Amino acid sequence: MSTWHEYLNEGNPVPLWPYPVNYGRENRLSTDVLIFGGGIAGSHAAIGARKAGARVLVVEKEATKWSGNGGAGVDHWLSACTNPCSKITPEEYTKRVLIDCGGYDCGPLRYISSRESWEALLDCESMGVKIRDTDEEFKGAAFRDEETGLLFAYDYENRCEIRVWGHNIKPSLYKGMRKLGVEILDRVMITAFLVEGEGASRRVCGAMGIHTRTGEFYIIEAKAVVLATGLPGRIWNFSTEYRSTFRDPNCTGEGVSAAWRAGAEFTRLEESFPDSGTLAYISYAVGNAHNTWHGCPIVDANGKEIPWVDRDDKELSSIEERFRPAQGQRFMLGDGLRVPPSYENQNKKLAPDLPDRIRSGEFVLPLYADLSRMPEKERRAIFGLMVGNEGRTRIPVYETLTKAGFDPDKDMLAVPVMDPSAYCHSNFWAGVGAPQWRMWGCGGVVVDWDLRTNLEGLYAAGGAVFGAGAHSGAAASGRFAGRRAADFASSAEEVPVDDEQIKREKKRVYAPLNPEGHPIGWKELNAGIGRVMQDYCGQFKSEGGLSEGLRLIGEIRESEAASVSAANPHELIHAVECLAMLDVCEAVIHASLARKASSDYLCFNRIDYPRMDPPEWRKLIALRKGKEGAEIRDLPFDYFLKDSNAPSLEENYLAHGGLSGKEAHK
């Protein structure tokens, strides 16, 4: 069988493109609030802005009805601190996360998420998402509140993490947006912002992009823009033929690229996690004892059960204890939040010395997850409810295994074994990859209490903000950012479009139609970019290696990227994605060069600066694209309080459009 390029080189005809191709044709639109990305954050932002009275347009590269990292569903909802059963306040939750992250987290985003997560979930319920056990399937279970019908996860005592039937969450949000009159433009990839002014007065007043099927060019004027693109992927690892990924592979960093080139300020870009790459199991397809499978008994080949321990490494005698805080512990943070497991927030877990006990022969491989040892309602909550509604597992795991005859009452699933230290603070139990295989951490734009960036008119939500990552956080921050963007748009003046910006962007994005030199395909370019990042910005970094990586990224931009070719709009979109990746890689390497210390919190290793989190480097590194490279400054952890006249989290929230009382539920 020939490859695509071999097929063409043999003189075979190019199959006809099934859509009309209109490269260069301009479509001009205008709106009050433009939402860049139609995932979870973008959908909630659109609803929030529309309810605030703004005209809203969502622009999504794929199909909004299912798109985004959370598009296929969700099984549990984090940080719902204001739900009627919660014993944790948003202040407690936020402060605990900030401490456990060592300060490397976004205070406004975290507080807004814990303050409005429950309200965002109620919005979902009003649009048709089931969040309560209305059929009394789990009546009498320890994790069920009998009055409200809510089901809780992880910490049954403090009850701020809610199990939900979220498989239909994106279609429900899509229907809700349509009902409110939100305009939705699918299959258009935004490639750059329209900007006006210079320096501190620089304002984002719209965006430009291309249609993924027709190749047409879009110019969208807007009074305010919400950046709501997901966490970038395909930066270190790329394979179209053999790839298992935890995230939507269509999220490739064009949002980061557009914001970077416009002058938005970023932080935490130096952070990246180990990625299992092509060795990964399907997420949650095996008996991961933590996160979705939290509490599940794990047994060895002889049926001997692996002990569970609390934060003090005290062995637990019952399954019930795995879902309650340890003695003297205020509460446990839910798995999936991606914060280091500190002494205070540590959930119950399998014995951390398990690898050593396997080596000593105490436990015999292979290991298995044995749901049959759990109470019947716990068993069905994990495999039926959570695995059945988590988007990464509903079809590939739950439906596939069920159709194959898997019975959680008697069957077991294999458990991959690894050294937990190999994954820093992210023990995914998914398969160990080479150390240079990485995935995007929690880097993103710096925002204030309005979730506004340093650019006037540009707001951000979800994975676009540093420190983000959870589904509920994307929903809550989107809800808030949409309101703030609508408020800004209500009094903002329209700005004339700069035709020179449009000409430059059209020339840039259509360049692959007439490549320079010997043409190459976008797959080769993507793979080459990934190899540079693996070799020079992998697990272990140094001044020389990073500098060489930055030089090579520049060379790729001038040579291979100038030669990337596209035979149709599909290939054109992927080629332009690669151009965006070059911007993302440049920003990541600049951030890595700027942090001259290693950090356990950021999973960041500088072999030339091996000290972990020394006091003088306990700070954020903020950077933005300048006229001559990256402009870098130190940003204190508590910048969001130092730059404010209000001393507390709640006062800042309320002073910047936060809702209280009955307002929050409207």
C-alpha positions in Angstrom: 0.0 0.0 0.0 1.4 3.4 -1.0 1.5 6.4 1.3 -0.4 9.5 0.4 2.8 11.2 -1.0 3.9 8.1 -2.8 0.4 7.9 -4.4 0.7 11.4 -5.7 4.3 11.0 -6.9 3.2 7.9 -8.9 1.1 10.3 -11.0 -2.2 9.3 -9.6 -5.0 12.0 -9.7 -5.8 13.9 -6.5 -9.3 12.9 -5.3 -11.8 15.7 -5.7 -12.3 17.8 -2.5 -16.0 17.4 -1.5 -16.6 21.1 -0.7 -16.4 24.2 -2.7 -12.9 25.8 -2.3 -12.8 29.6 -2.2 -9.3 30.5 -0.9 -9.1 34.2 -0.1 -12.8 35.0 -0.3 -13.5 37.3 2.6 -16.4 37.0 5.0 -16.9 40.0 7.4 -18.9 39.6 10.6 -19.4 41.7 13.7 -20.6 41.0 17.2 -20.4 42.4 20.7 -18.6 39.4 22.3 -16.6 36.9 20.2 -15.9 33.5 21.9 -12.7 31.9 20.6 -13.3 28.2 21.1 -16.6 26.4 21.6 -15.6 23.8 24.2 -16.8 23.7 27.8 -15.4 27.1 28.8 -16.5 28.7 25.5 -20.0 27.4 25.7 -20.5 28.7 29.2 -18.9 32.0 28.3 -21.4 32.4 25.4 -24.3 31.6 27.7 -23.1 34.0 30.3 -22.5 36.8 27.8 -25.8 36.3 26.1 -27.7 36.3 29.4 -26.0 39.6 30.1 -27.6 41.0 27.0 -24.7 40.9 24.5 -24.7 39.8 20.9 -22.5 36.7 21.0 -20.7 34.7 18.3 -18.9 31.4 19.1 -16.2 30.4 16.6 -15.1 26.8 16.8 -12.6 24.9 14.6 -14.6 21.7 14.9 -18.3 21.1 15.6 -19.4 22.9 18.8 -21.9 20.2 19.6 -19.1 17.8 20.6 -15.9 19.7 20.5 -13.2 20.3 23.1 -11.2 18.4 25.8 -14.5 17.9 27.7 -16.7 17.6 24.7 -17.4 13.8 25.0 -18.7 14.0 28.6 -17.9 14.3 32.3 -18.4 12.0 35.2 -17.6 14.2 38.2 -17.7 17.9 39.0 -15.0 19.4 41.2 -15.0 22.3 43.7 -18.8 22.7 43.9 -18.3 24.4 47.3 -21.6 26.3 47.3 -23.8 23.2 46.8 -26.3 22.8 49.7 -24.4 19.8 51.2 -20.8 21.2 51.1 -19.0 21.7 54.3 -16.1 23.6 52.6 -16.2 27.3 51.8 -14.8 28.7 48.5 -12.2 30.6 50.6 -11.0 27.4 52.3 -10.9 25.5 49.1 -9.0 28.2 47.2 -6.4 28.8 50.0 -5.8 25.1 50.3 -5.1 24.7 46.6 -2.9 27.8 46.5 -0.8 26.4 49.4 -0.7 22.9 47.9 0.4 24.3 44.5 3.2 26.1 46.3 1.7 29.3 45.1 2.1 28.5 41.4 -1.6 28.9 40.7 -4.1 31.5 39.6 -6.0 32.8 42.7 -8.8 34.6 40.7 -9.5 31.5 38.6 -9.4 29.2 41.5 -11.8 31.3 43.7 -14.2 32.0 40.8 -14.3 28.2 40.1 -15.0 27.2 43.6 -17.5 30.1 44.0 -19.5 29.4 40.7 -18.9 25.7 40.0 -22.2 24.7 41.6 -24.1 27.4 39.8 -22.5 26.3 36.5 -23.7 22.8 37.2 -27.2 24.1 37.9 -27.1 25.8 34.5 -26.3 22.4 33.0 -29.1 20.8 34.9 -31.5 23.4 33.5 -30.4 22.5 30.0 -31.0 18.7 30.4 -27.9 17.3 32.1 -28.8 14.8 34.9 -27.0 15.7 38.2 -29.2 14.0 40.7 -30.2 10.4 41.5 -33.8 11.0 40.6 -34.5 7.3 39.9 -33.2 6.5 43.4 -30.7 4.0 41.9 -28.2 4.7 44.7 -30.7 5.2 47.5 -29.1 4.5 50.9 -25.5 4.7 49.6 -22.9 6.5 51.7 -22.2 8.9 48.9 -25.8 9.9 48.4 -27.6 12.9 50.0 -31.2 11.7 50.6 -32.7 15.1 50.5 -31.2 16.5 47.3 -30.4 13.3 45.5 -26.8 14.5 44.9 -24.1 11.9 44.7 -20.6 12.7 45.9 -17.1 11.5 45.1 -13.8 11.1 47.0 -14.6 12.9 50.3 -18.0 11.7 51.5 -17.7 13.8 54.6 -17.3 17.3 53.1 -19.2 16.7 49.9 -18.0 19.3 47.3 -17.2 16.9 44.4 -20.4 15.7 42.7 -20.9 12.6 40.5 -22.9 13.5 37.4 -24.5 11.8 34.3 -22.6 14.1 32.0 -22.3 12.2 28.8 -24.7 14.6 27.0 -23.2 17.8 28.4 -22.0 19.3 25.1 -25.2 18.7 23.2 -27.1 20.2 26.1 -25.0 23.3 26.1 -25.2 23.5 22.4 -29.0 23.4 22.6 -29.0 26.0 25.4 -26.9 28.4 23.3 -29.2 28.0 20.3 -32.2 28.7 22.5 -30.7 31.9 23.8 -29.8 33.1 20.4 -26.1 32.6 20.4 -24.6 32.6 17.0 -22.3 29.6 16.3 -19.8 29.4 13.5 -18.4 25.9 13.2 -15.4 24.7 11.1 -13.6 28.0 11.3 -10.1 28.2 12.9 -9.2 31.6 14.3 -5.5 32.3 13.5 -4.9 35.8 14.7 -6.4 38.7 16.7 -7.3 42.1 15.3 -5.5 44.6 17.5 -5.4 48.3 17.9 -3.0 50.6 19.6 0.4 50.0 21.1 2.0 49.1 24.5 -0.2 49.3 27.5 -3.2 50.7 25.5 -3.2 47.8 23.1 -6.7 46.4 22.5 -8.1 43.3 20.9 -11.0 44.2 18.7 -11.7 41.0 16.8 -10.1 38.1 15.0 -9.3 36.5 11.7 -9.5 32.9 10.6 -10.0 30.4 7.8 -12.8 27.9 7.1 -11.5 24.3 7.5 -13.6 23.0 4.5 -13.8 25.9 2.0 -10.6 27.8 2.8 -12.5 31.1 3.0 -11.1 33.9 5.1 -13.1 35.4 8.0 -12.8 38.8 9.5 -14.7 39.2 12.7 -15.0 42.6 14.5 -15.9 42.4 18.2 -16.0 44.8 21.1 -14.7 42.0 23.4 -13.1 38.6 22.9 -13.0 35.6 25.3 -10.1 33.3 24.7 -11.5 29.8 25.5 -9.2 27.4 23.7 -8.2 24.1 25.4 -4.8 22.9 26.6 -2.5 22.5 23.6 -1.4 19.2 22.4 0.9 17.6 19.7 3.8 19.9 20.8 6.2 17.1 22.0 4.6 13.9 20.6 2.9 13.4 17.2 1.7 10.3 15.3 -1.4 10.1 13.2 -1.2 6.4 12.9 -0.6 5.2 16.5 -1.5 7.6 19.3 -3.4 7.4 22.6 -4.0 10.8 24.1 -5.8 12.1 27.2 -6.8 15.3 25.3 -8.5 16.4 22.1 -5.8 16.2 19.4 -7.5 19.1 17.6 -6.4 21.5 20.4 -3.0 22.5 19.0 -2.3 25.9 20.5 -3.7 28.3 17.9 -5.2 30.3 20.8 -1.9 30.5 22.6 -0.3 31.5 19.3 -2.8 34.3 18.5 -2.5 35.7 22.1 1.3 35.4 22.1 1.6 37.3 18.8 -0.8 40.0 20.0 1.3 40.6 23.1 -0.7 38.8 25.8 1.2 37.9 28.9 1.7 34.3 29.9 3.0 32.4 32.9 3.8 28.8 34.0 4.7 27.9 30.4 7.9 26.1 31.6 5.8 23.4 33.1 5.2 20.1 31.3 4.3 16.6 32.5 5.6 13.2 31.4 3.4 11.7 28.7 3.0 8.0 28.1 2.8 8.6 24.4 2.1 5.6 22.2 2.5 3.3 25.2 -0.5 4.7 26.9 -3.5 2.6 27.8 -6.9 4.1 27.0 -7.6 6.5 29.8 -9.4 4.8 32.7 -9.6 1.6 30.7 -7.6 -0.2 33.3 -8.1 -0.4 37.1 -6.7 3.0 38.0 -7.1 3.0 41.8 -7.2 6.8 41.9 -9.3 9.5 40.2 -12.4 7.8 38.6 -11.6 4.4 40.1 -10.9 5.9 43.6 -11.3 3.4 46.3 -11.3 0.3 44.1 -9.5 -2.7 45.7 -6.3 -3.8 43.9 -5.2 -7.4 44.2 -2.1 -9.3 43.0 -1.9 -12.5 40.9 -2.6 -14.6 44.0 -5.6 -12.5 45.1 -3.8 -10.7 47.9 -5.1 -7.2 48.3 -2.8 -4.2 48.2 -3.3 -2.1 51.3 -4.6 1.5 51.3 -3.2 4.1 53.5 -4.1 7.6 54.8 -1.9 10.7 54.7 0.1 9.4 57.7 0.7 6.1 55.8 -1.6 4.4 58.3 -3.1 1.3 56.8 -6.9 1.4 56.4 -9.0 -1.5 57.5 -12.1 -0.8 55.5 -13.3 0.5 52.1 -15.4 3.1 53.8 -12.3 4.8 55.3 -11.0 5.5 51.8 -13.6 8.1 51.4 -13.3 10.0 54.7 -10.6 12.4 55.8 -7.9 11.2 58.1 -8.1 12.1 61.8 -7.3 15.8 62.1 -7.6 16.4 58.4 -10.0 19.2 57.4 -10.9 17.8 53.9 -9.5 16.0 50.9 -9.2 17.6 47.5 -10.7 15.6 44.7 -8.5 13.7 42.2 -8.2 15.4 38.9 -7.4 18.8 40.2 -3.7 18.2 39.4 -2.2 19.7 42.5 0.7 18.1 44.4 -0.5 15.7 47.1 0.6 17.6 50.2 0.3 16.3 53.7 -2.9 18.4 54.2 -4.8 17.6 51.1 -3.7 14.0 50.5 -6.5 11.6 49.5 -6.4 8.1 50.7 -4.2 6.0 48.3 -2.6 2.7 47.6 0.6 2.1 49.6 3.2 4.4 48.1 6.0 1.8 48.6 4.2 -0.7 46.4 6.9 -0.9 43.7 9.5 -1.9 46.4 7.1 -4.5 47.9 6.6 -6.0 44.4 10.4 -6.2 44.0 10.8 -7.9 47.4 8.2 -10.5 46.3 5.5 -9.6 48.8 3.1 -9.0 45.9 3.1 -10.9 42.7 2.5 -9.4 39.3 0.2 -8.9 37.5 -2.2 -6.8 39.5 -5.9 -6.4 39.0 -8.7 -4.1 39.9 -11.4 -6.1 41.8 -14.6 -4.2 41.9 -16.4 -7.3 43.3 -14.8 -6.6 46.7 -16.6 -3.2 46.9 -20.2 -2.7 48.1 -22.6 -3.1 45.2 -23.6 0.6 45.0 -19.9 1.7 45.1 -19.2 -0.8 42.3 -22.0 0.6 40.1 -21.1 4.2 40.9 -17.6 3.6 39.5 -18.2 1.3 36.5 -21.7 2.2 35.6 -22.0 5.9 36.5 -18.5 7.3 36.3 -16.9 5.1 33.6 -20.2 5.3 31.8 -20.3 9.1 31.6 -16.6 10.1 31.4 -16.1 11.1 27.8 -12.9 9.3 27.4 -14.4 6.0 28.6 -18.1 5.9 27.7 -17.6 4.3 24.3 -14.1 2.9 24.2 -14.3 1.4 27.7 -17.8 1.1 29.1 -19.7 0.2 25.9 -16.8 -1.9 24.5 -16.2 -3.9 27.7 -20.0 -4.3 28.4 -20.7 -5.6 24.8 -17.7 -8.0 25.2 -19.3 -9.5 28.3 -17.3 -7.8 31.1 -19.2 -8.1 34.4 -17.9 -5.9 37.2 -19.6 -8.2 39.7 -17.1 -11.0 39.0 -14.5 -9.9 36.4 -11.3 -7.9 37.0 -9.3 -5.5 34.9 -5.5 -5.5 34.7 -3.6 -2.7 36.4 -0.4 -1.2 34.9 2.4 -0.8 37.5 4.9 2.0 37.6 7.1 3.9 40.0 4.8 6.8 41.0 7.8 9.2 41.2 8.1 8.8 37.4 5.1 11.0 37.1 5.9 13.8 39.4 2.5 14.8 40.9 0.5 13.2 38.1 0.3 9.5 38.7 -2.0 8.5 35.8 -1.4 4.8 36.0 -1.5 4.8 32.2 1.9 3.5 31.0 5.4 4.9 31.2 6.8 6.7 28.2 10.3 7.9 27.4 11.4 10.8 29.6 11.5 13.3 26.7 7.8 12.6 25.9 5.9 15.5 27.4 2.5 17.0 27.6 1.4 20.6 28.2 1.1 21.5 31.9 -1.0 24.3 33.3 0.5 27.3 31.5 -1.7 30.1 30.2 -2.4 33.7 30.1 -2.2 35.9 33.2 -5.6 37.3 34.2 -6.9 39.7 36.8 -10.1 39.5 38.9 -12.2 40.2 35.7 -10.4 37.3 34.0 -9.1 40.0 31.7 -5.6 39.7 30.2 -3.1 42.5 30.0 -4.7 43.4 26.6 -7.9 45.5 26.8 -10.9 43.7 25.4 -9.4 40.2 25.8 -10.7 37.9 28.5 -9.9 34.3 29.1 -11.4 31.1 30.6 -10.8 27.4 31.1 -7.5 26.0 29.7 -6.5 29.3 28.3 -5.8 30.6 31.8 -2.7 29.4 33.7 -3.5 26.9 36.5 -6.6 25.6 34.7 -7.5 22.1 33.7 -10.6 20.7 35.4 -14.0 20.5 33.6 -15.9 22.3 36.3 -13.3 25.1 36.4 -13.7 25.6 32.7 -17.5 25.9 33.1 -17.3 28.3 36.0 -14.6 30.5 34.6 -16.3 30.6 31.2 -19.6 31.6 32.9 -17.8 34.5 34.7 -15.6 35.6 31.8 -18.6 35.8 29.5 -20.4 38.2 31.9 -17.3 40.4 32.3 -16.7 40.5 28.5 -20.4 41.5 28.0 -20.1 44.2 30.6 -17.0 45.7 28.8 -18.7 45.4 25.4 -21.8 47.3 26.6 -19.8 50.5 26.8 -16.8 49.9 24.4 -16.5 51.8 21.2 -16.1 50.1 17.9 -12.6 50.3 16.4 -11.9 50.6 12.7 -10.4 47.4 11.2 -6.8 47.7 10.1 -6.6 46.5 6.5 -2.8 46.0 6.7 -3.3 43.4 9.5 -5.7 41.5 7.3 -3.3 41.6 4.3 -0.4 40.3 6.4 -2.5 37.5 7.9 -3.9 36.3 4.6 -0.4 36.2 3.2 0.8 34.2 6.2 -2.0 31.6 6.3 -2.3 31.0 2.6 1.5 30.6 2.1 1.3 26.8 2.2 -0.7 26.9 -1.1 2.5 28.2 -2.8 5.4 26.8 -0.7 9.0 27.9 -1.2 11.6 25.3 -2.2 11.0 21.6 -2.0 7.5 21.1 -0.5 7.0 18.9 2.6 3.8 17.7 4.2 2.3 19.0 7.5 2.8 15.7 9.2 6.6 15.9 8.6 6.6 19.4 9.9 4.6 18.5 13.1 6.9 15.5 13.7 10.0 17.6 13.3 8.8 20.3 15.7 8.0 17.5 18.3 11.5 16.1 17.9 13.2 19.4 18.6 11.0 19.8 21.7 11.8 16.3 22.9 15.6 16.7 22.4 16.1 20.2 23.7 13.1 20.9 26.0 12.4 17.4 27.4 12.5 16.2 30.9 16.0 17.5 31.6 16.8 21.0 30.5 19.9 23.2 30.3 20.9 26.6 29.1 22.8 25.2 26.1 20.2 22.8 25.1 17.3 25.2 25.4 19.2 27.9 23.5 19.9 25.4 20.7 16.3 24.4 20.7 15.2 28.0 20.3 17.7 28.4 17.4 16.3 25.3 15.7 12.7 26.4 16.1 13.8 29.7 14.4 15.5 27.7 11.6 12.4 25.5 11.1 10.3 28.7 10.9 12.5 30.0 8.1 13.1 26.8 6.2 10.7 23.8 6.6 7.7 25.9 7.7 8.2 28.0 4.5 8.1 24.8 2.5 5.1 23.2 4.0 2.5 22.5 1.3 -1.3 22.1 1.2 -3.4 20.5 -1.5 -6.7 21.2 0.1 -8.3 23.1 3.0 -7.8 20.1 5.3 -4.1 20.1 4.7 -4.0 23.9 4.9 -5.5 24.0 8.4 -3.0 21.4 9.7 -0.1 23.4 8.1 -1.3 26.6 9.8 -1.6 24.6 13.1 2.1 23.8 12.7 2.8 27.5 12.3 1.0 28.1 15.6 3.0 25.3 17.3 6.2 27.2 16.4 4.9 30.2 18.3 3.9 28.0 21.3 7.3 26.2 21.3 9.1 29.6 21.2 7.2 30.8 24.2 7.7 27.6 26.2 11.5 27.6 25.6 11.8 31.3 26.5 10.0 30.5 29.8 12.2 27.5 30.4 15.3 29.6 29.9 14.0 32.3 32.3 13.5 30.0 35.2 17.1 29.3 36.5 16.0 26.8 39.1 14.3 23.5 39.2 10.8 23.1 40.5 9.1 20.0 41.9 5.7 21.8 41.7 6.2 22.5 38.0 7.7 19.2 37.2 10.6 21.3 35.9 14.2 20.1 35.9 17.2 22.3 35.0 20.3 20.1 35.2 22.4 23.3 35.4 20.3 24.6 38.2 19.3 21.4 40.2 18.0 23.1 43.4 14.3 22.4 43.8 12.2 25.5 44.4 14.8 27.6 46.2 13.3 30.6 48.1 14.5 33.2 45.7 12.7 31.4 42.8 9.3 30.9 44.6 7.6 33.2 42.1 5.9 33.2 38.7 7.8 34.0 35.5 5.6 36.2 33.3 6.5 36.7 29.7 5.1 38.2 26.5 6.3 38.6 23.0 8.2 41.9 22.4 9.7 43.5 19.4 13.0 41.8 20.0 12.2 38.5 21.6 10.4 37.7 24.9 9.9 40.4 27.5 10.1 38.7 31.0 9.3 39.9 34.5 8.8 38.4 37.9 5.3 38.0 39.1 4.6 37.4 42.9 2.3 34.5 43.8 -0.2 36.9 45.3 -0.2 39.5 42.5 -4.0 39.3 42.4 -4.1 40.7 45.9 -1.2 43.1 45.7 -2.7 44.8 42.7 -6.0 45.2 44.4 -7.6 47.5 47.0 -9.6 44.7 48.5 -7.9 42.5 51.0 -9.9 39.3 50.7 -10.8 36.8 48.0 -14.5 37.3 48.4 -14.2 41.1 48.4 -12.3 41.0 45.2 -14.7 38.6 43.6 -17.8 40.8 44.5 -16.0 44.0 43.4 -15.5 42.6 39.9 -18.9 41.3 39.0 -19.2 38.3 41.3 -22.7 37.2 42.2 -24.1 36.6 45.6 -27.2 35.1 47.0 -30.1 34.5 44.6 -28.2 36.4 41.8 -25.9 33.4 41.4 -28.8 31.1 40.5 -30.4 33.2 37.8 
